[in-house]
Amino acid sequence: MNGARRAAGRNRSADTRRRIVEAATRLFVERGYLETTMSGLAGAAGVAVQTLYLSFDGKAAVLEAALAAQAENHPSGWVPDADGPTLLAAHVSATAAAVARQHPLAAVLRAAAADPEPAALLARSRRDALAAHARAVDELAERPGFTVLVSLQRATEMAAALLSPETYGLLVADQGWTVPDWVDWATRHLAVDLYPGSSGQTERVGPTEEVCGG
């Protein structure tokens, strides 16, 4: 009986966190980070302010959870047994889709970076993105045809720059590129540098074909 009660309590807690994160995502995008208050978040989620503080340490923790929620349950870009250019195209496609999903909240985070807590969160998110690209580059380097002219660190930095939220904002949000345009452009440039012996023709792989920029 006690086990069932504990499980029910965990389910209620998870449901409360989900409602808070969903409400916070809307509120942060509508109002911005600085203008969003903990009492406003609690009201939008339909919970008491005390409940909000029991679920999250503070406003930055809520924003971090909202960003993390947008990364869950989406394709990783991993294609087992794929050749290098195909795996590269899959990584670019999956990364671009993730950046597009997170762009509204990521823009909120960057706009609030003068505040110490969002600044720390932004730095962590950039480190995490760089680490994800490094893991992909390590896999790419195992495929035949990977360049010997570019170090793994430099290849990681190139991928991070071409697929960054800032590049998305410049090309897609500001200049009106579609996400598939951005994916094709980034894939071609990375293929030329990382697999110089390939034809440069890579098939688009992943979910970005139906993702619209804006």
Secondary structure, DSSP 8 states (H G I E B T S, - for coil): -HHHHHHHHHHHHHHHHHHHHHHHHHHHHHH-TTT--HHHHHHHHTS-HHHHHHH-SSHHHHHHHHHHHTTTTS-----TT--HHHHHHHHHHHHHHHHHHHHHHHHHHHHTTTSHHHHHHHHHHHHHHHHHHHHHHHHHHTSTT--SSS-HHHHHHHHHHHTSHHHHIIIIIIT---HHHHHHHHHHHHHHHH-TTS-S-----SGGGG----
